[in-house]
């Protein structure tokens, strides 16, 4: 406001591209605070309904301001001198009542509306993210009990590494497109185990004097015994 030599180009740049970036964050975080403090206590279904109602409010705002949305989204600039120059307002351009309460030295007819649009984009992402979390919780709660219990590898690390190399060699994971390190990392994450320098362990497996595939042979033999027992029963 103290900058007296502000020309039209600078004024449009400030009220279209600079001020809304900051104002949109203020609107967004204020809305999040209000929405979360007013969120009802209840089931996931109740909370989903609440968030969907908030999403609907965003759609109502979009429907009421489609013309300006289109103007902003297409990066149109033909009306910038009307929208983003102070004192240039037209009541026929769907003005927000906020404009008549704002400081005319620091506001144009549409800089707040633009900030609101930017904030609504952030809010939409927030609601969609929260709804996705609720959906994941729903899936988790309906999953078989066995999936909730973490599984622990109780064999030796050497045996797991032998199995990993066998699976990688066979190309049994992702049609053989997964790298050895990727597969090892997957097993480490799944079983919460640190395999360390597994390539060095594989070298030791290769250097065995006899029964180089000891663990795989054991698996095969025990599976055959199980099948034989099942046949007899």
C-alpha positions in Angstrom: 0.0 0.0 0.0 3.0 2.3 0.5 4.3 1.5 -3.0 2.9 4.5 -4.8 4.3 3.8 -8.3 2.5 0.5 -8.7 1.5 0.1 -12.4 -1.4 -2.1 -13.7 0.8 -5.0 -14.7 2.4 -5.2 -11.2 -1.0 -4.8 -9.6 -2.5 -7.7 -11.6 0.6 -9.8 -10.9 0.2 -9.3 -7.2 -3.5 -9.8 -6.8 -3.7 -12.7 -9.3 -0.5 -14.6 -8.6 1.0 -13.6 -5.3 -1.6 -12.7 -2.7 -4.0 -15.7 -3.4 -1.1 -18.1 -2.7 -0.9 -16.9 0.9 -4.6 -16.2 1.4 -5.5 -19.7 0.1 -3.3 -21.3 2.8 -5.0 -19.2 5.5 -8.4 -20.2 4.2 -7.4 -23.8 3.9 -6.0 -24.2 7.4 -8.9 -22.3 9.0 -11.4 -24.5 7.2 -9.5 -27.7 8.3 -9.5 -26.4 11.9 -13.3 -25.7 11.7 -14.1 -29.0 10.0 -12.1 -31.2 12.3 -13.3 -29.5 15.5 -16.9 -29.9 14.3 -16.4 -33.5 13.2 -19.0 -35.7 14.8 -18.1 -38.6 17.2 -19.4 -41.8 15.8 -18.9 -44.7 13.4 -16.7 -44.6 10.3 -20.0 -44.5 8.3 -21.0 -41.2 10.2 -17.6 -39.7 9.5 -17.7 -40.7 5.9 -21.1 -39.0 5.5 -19.7 -35.9 7.2 -16.7 -35.6 4.8 -18.9 -36.3 1.8 -21.2 -33.5 2.9 -18.2 -31.2 3.0 -17.2 -32.3 -0.5 -20.7 -31.4 -1.6 -20.2 -27.9 -0.3 -17.1 -27.5 -2.6 -19.2 -28.7 -5.5 -21.9 -26.1 -4.7 -19.2 -23.4 -4.7 -17.9 -24.7 -8.0 -21.4 -24.7 -9.6 -22.0 -21.1 -8.4 -18.7 -19.9 -9.8 -18.3 -22.0 -13.0 -17.6 -19.0 -15.2 -14.7 -17.7 -13.1 -13.4 -21.3 -12.5 -13.2 -21.7 -16.3 -11.5 -18.3 -16.6 -8.8 -19.2 -14.1 -8.4 -22.9 -15.2 -7.8 -21.8 -18.9 -5.3 -19.1 -17.8 -7.5 -16.5 -19.5 -6.3 -12.9 -19.0 -8.7 -10.8 -20.9 -10.6 -9.7 -17.8 -7.6 -9.3 -15.5 -8.0 -5.5 -15.4 -11.5 -6.0 -14.1 -10.9 -8.8 -11.7 -7.5 -7.9 -10.3 -7.3 -4.1 -10.3 -8.5 -2.4 -7.1 -11.7 -0.3 -7.3 -12.8 -2.0 -10.6 -15.8 -4.1 -9.5 -19.0 -5.0 -11.3 -21.9 -6.2 -9.1 -23.0 -8.3 -12.1 -19.8 -10.4 -11.9 -21.1 -12.6 -8.9 -19.2 -10.8 -6.2 -18.6 -12.4 -2.8 -20.2 -10.4 0.1 -16.7 -10.6 1.7 -15.5 -8.0 -0.9 -17.7 -5.3 0.6 -16.2 -5.8 4.0 -12.6 -6.1 2.8 -10.0 -3.3 2.8 -10.4 -1.8 -0.7 -6.7 -0.7 -0.6 -5.6 -4.4 -0.3 -8.4 -6.2 -2.2 -9.8 -6.5 -5.7 -13.2 -7.9 -6.7 -11.9 -11.5 -7.3 -8.6 -12.1 -5.5 -10.4 -13.6 -2.6 -12.5 -15.8 -4.9 -9.3 -17.0 -6.6 -7.8 -17.8 -3.2 -11.0 -19.7 -2.3 -10.7 -21.8 -5.4 -7.1 -22.6 -4.6 -8.0 -23.5 -1.0 -10.9 -25.7 -2.3 -8.5 -27.7 -4.4 -6.5 -28.4 -1.3 -9.6 -29.2 0.7 -10.8 -31.6 -2.0 -7.5 -33.5 -1.8 -7.7 -33.5 2.0 -11.3 -35.0 2.0 -10.4 -37.6 -0.6 -7.4 -38.6 1.4 -9.4 -38.9 4.7 -12.1 -40.9 2.9 -9.5 -43.3 1.5 -8.1 -43.8 5.0 -11.6 -44.7 6.2 -12.0 -47.1 3.3 -8.7 -48.8 4.1 -9.7 -49.1 7.8 -13.0 -50.7 6.6 -11.2 -53.2 4.5 -8.7 -53.9 7.3 -11.5 -54.5 9.8 -13.3 -56.9 7.5 -10.1 -58.8 6.6 -9.7 -62.4 8.0 -8.1 -62.3 11.5 -5.0 -64.1 10.2 -4.1 -61.0 8.1 -4.0 -58.8 11.2 -1.4 -60.9 12.9 2.2 -60.1 11.8 4.1 -63.1 10.5 7.6 -63.8 11.7 10.3 -65.8 9.9 11.4 -68.4 12.4 13.9 -70.2 10.2 17.5 -69.1 9.8 18.5 -66.1 7.7 20.6 -68.4 5.5 17.5 -70.5 4.7 15.5 -67.5 3.8 18.3 -66.2 1.5 18.5 -69.6 -0.2 14.7 -69.4 -0.8 14.9 -65.9 -2.2 17.7 -66.8 -4.6 15.6 -69.8 -5.8 12.5 -67.7 -6.4 14.5 -65.0 -8.2 16.3 -67.6 -10.4 12.9 -69.2 -11.3 11.4 -65.8 -12.1 8.5 -66.7 -9.9 7.9 -63.1 -8.8 6.5 -60.4 -11.2 7.3 -62.7 -14.1 11.0 -62.4 -13.4 11.1 -58.7 -13.7 11.9 -58.0 -10.1 15.5 -57.6 -9.1 17.2 -59.7 -6.4 17.5 -56.6 -4.1 13.8 -55.8 -4.6 12.7 -59.3 -3.6 15.1 -59.3 -0.6 13.8 -55.9 0.5 10.2 -57.2 0.2 11.0 -60.2 2.5 12.9 -58.0 4.9 9.9 -55.7 5.2 7.3 -58.5 5.3 9.0 -60.5 8.1 10.7 -57.5 9.8 14.1 -59.1 9.4 17.5 -57.7 8.4 19.2 -60.0 5.8 22.4 -57.9 5.8 24.9 -58.7 3.0 22.8 -61.5 1.5 25.1 -61.8 -1.5 28.0 -62.8 0.8 25.8 -65.4 2.4 24.9 -66.8 -1.0 28.6 -67.1 -1.7 28.9 -69.2 1.4 26.0 -71.4 0.2 27.7 -71.9 -3.1 30.9 -73.0 -1.4 29.2 -75.8 0.5 31.0 -79.0 0.1 27.7 -81.0 -0.2 24.0 -80.5 -0.3 24.3 -76.9 -1.6 20.4 -76.5 -1.7 20.0 -78.0 1.8 16.9 -75.9 2.8 15.1 -76.4 -0.6 15.8 -80.2 -0.4 14.4 -80.2 3.1 11.2 -78.4 1.9 10.8 -80.8 -0.9 11.2 -83.9 1.2 8.9 -82.7 4.0 6.2 -81.8 1.4 6.4 -85.2 -0.2 6.0 -86.8 3.3 3.0 -84.7 4.0 1.4 -85.6 0.6 2.1 -89.3 1.3 0.5 -89.0 4.8 -2.5 -87.3 3.3 -2.8 -90.1 0.7 -2.8 -92.7 3.4 -5.5 -90.9 5.4 
